[in-house]
Amino acid sequence: MKYLNIALPKGRLGEKVYTLFEKAGFPCPSIRENNRKLIFENPSVGVRYFWVKPSDVAIYVERGAADVGVAGKDILLEYSPDVYELLDLDIGKCRMAVAAPKDFKDDPSKTLRVATKFKNIAKSYYAKKGRDIDIIHLNGSIEIAPILGLSDVIVDIVETGTTLKENNLDVFETVVPISARLIANKASYMFRGGEIERICKELSVGTEETK
Amino acid sequence: MKDVQLLRREEQAIYGLRGLYRKYGYTQFKMSKFEEYDLYVRNKSFLVSDHMITFTDADGRLLALKPDVTLSIVKNTKDGETGLKKVYYNENVYRASGDGNGIREIMQVGLECIGDVDEYAVSEVLYLAAESLASISDTYVLTLSDVRILLSVLDKTGLSPEGRAQALQYVREKNVHGILALAKTEGVDGGALSRLAALSGTPDAVFPVLSEITGEAEAVSELIALARRLEAAECRGRICIDFSTVSDTKYYNGIVFKGFIPGVSTAVLSGGEYDNLMTRMGRTSKAIGFAVYLNLLERLSDGESEPDTDVLLIYGEATPAETVLCEVNRLTAGGERVLAVKDAPEKLTYRRIVRMEEKA
């Protein structure tokens, strides 16, 4: 039997997403077992789930190792993978925002120094505004960049805003709202479109119910 | 050696495709590996990637290693000649792979049909695209779309120029929720465009919905008729009308298509009618063509892989060389592949082993 491969993002969001798939009629009870396995199969419904790093889901799907997957809109905007974005699951909601120290005042006569993990999103956001920026690409603890004078502002994901507050930062602008999306490999869609559309339909019902 | 099985998957494909195109009157177009950089700069967005290898020629001209074949063919085609010029090519192109891995050499086979392109010429090119896929894989899907239909639906939305570019990207992603959200932001109706983006299926399944979305449109009847013609030609694969098959509307003006085979995660074939490119290059002729990306076939599994050799022949220190040679020739004459060595290499696979030492 050829399994439909589904890449799920490791972590809390992934667990929520799996529950949606389970409710939609694609259960795989072994995934709930407490162990360190990463791949789980349920031959009775023909699905194989695997946990991957959230930022890698799109790569697995684009390259066809997974037929479908769930990735945050932030990852899709940052890496522009060549995949179908079939459904907004309306979970894992947050926003990409520009934050800076509370007393920050933009000086348009100077290049704006922007620290971020999402350099493509930041670049295209400021390009649209015609603002000259200097991107400082960081991999974590972005919040401390303006405090230490490394950057003027940061572009990062904001959920509750607690981390920002604790580091004396405020949100100045929202770049784009973010949520989890169902994505599919384009070739898989051509050969297994029926199954993928069924998943999409069931998940959209599940998403509506959770609203 | 005449055995086609000796060829790698992509080499077998080239062999088959060249034969196929020749059968339909296409002649080979051979070109130089270099082209003036200027040609590509002027048509940057026609290229899959705008990164290319450039260098200065002895006379100071800036040249590029060919990132694309179609532009060179169009450039080398005389305009205004009556009839059709049908050419095929088998060339390596050099372009960025798109994932930051630098420039790669990509093996491409394809064809171009330039001149008085009529309904038959379009049908023949599409049929050859389907047959190209069939020669590579038993199962395939050929997706068809038409730029005219997509643009007419897009025009009716009344989206802003920025919104239109974003909407086209959403159609490419089948991102229905994105289209609806964009339309809502701009205060226009995105219903028809979102339905078009979601549409995917056989001509019979798609036609009623498509007619509902677009009304009576010539392009719709032509697209459906073309798809039905391909089905009637008993193409072995599935013909699927899908509007996420979007190509740059600055260059393509009519039918656009892509081919998929199982086991390859992206389209292995891509093509379309590119009269707009011809106009941009100062030509009046019409044109249609496609390319098959053979480098993508490298990873395709051939089913059960065969062992490294049929016979592993182990000879000893004392075995005379002429005896080994004689035994190797005897075995190869029987059609077997033989590897004669003193010690078996690690991880070598073989069908059987013959030890000469024991015989001696």
Chai-1 contact restraints between the chains, C-beta under 6 A:
chainA,res_idxA,chainB,res_idxB,connection_type,confidence,min_distance_angstrom,max_distance_angstrom,comment,restraint_id
A,R63,B,S265,contact,1.0,0.0,6.0,A-B,restraint_1
A,G64,B,S265,contact,1.0,0.0,6.0,A-B,restraint_2
A,Y84,B,E173,contact,1.0,0.0,6.0,A-B,restraint_3
A,Y84,B,K174,contact,1.0,0.0,6.0,A-B,restraint_4
A,E85,B,E173,contact,1.0,0.0,6.0,A-B,restraint_5
A,E85,B,N175,contact,1.0,0.0,6.0,A-B,restraint_6
A,D88,B,H177,contact,1.0,0.0,6.0,A-B,restraint_7
A,N185,B,S265,contact,1.0,0.0,6.0,A-B,restraint_8
A,A187,B,F260,contact,1.0,0.0,6.0,A-B,restraint_9
A,A187,B,S265,contact,1.0,0.0,6.0,A-B,restraint_10
A,M190,B,V141,contact,1.0,0.0,6.0,A-B,restraint_11
A,M190,B,F260,contact,1.0,0.0,6.0,A-B,restraint_12
A,F191,B,P262,contact,1.0,0.0,6.0,A-B,restraint_13
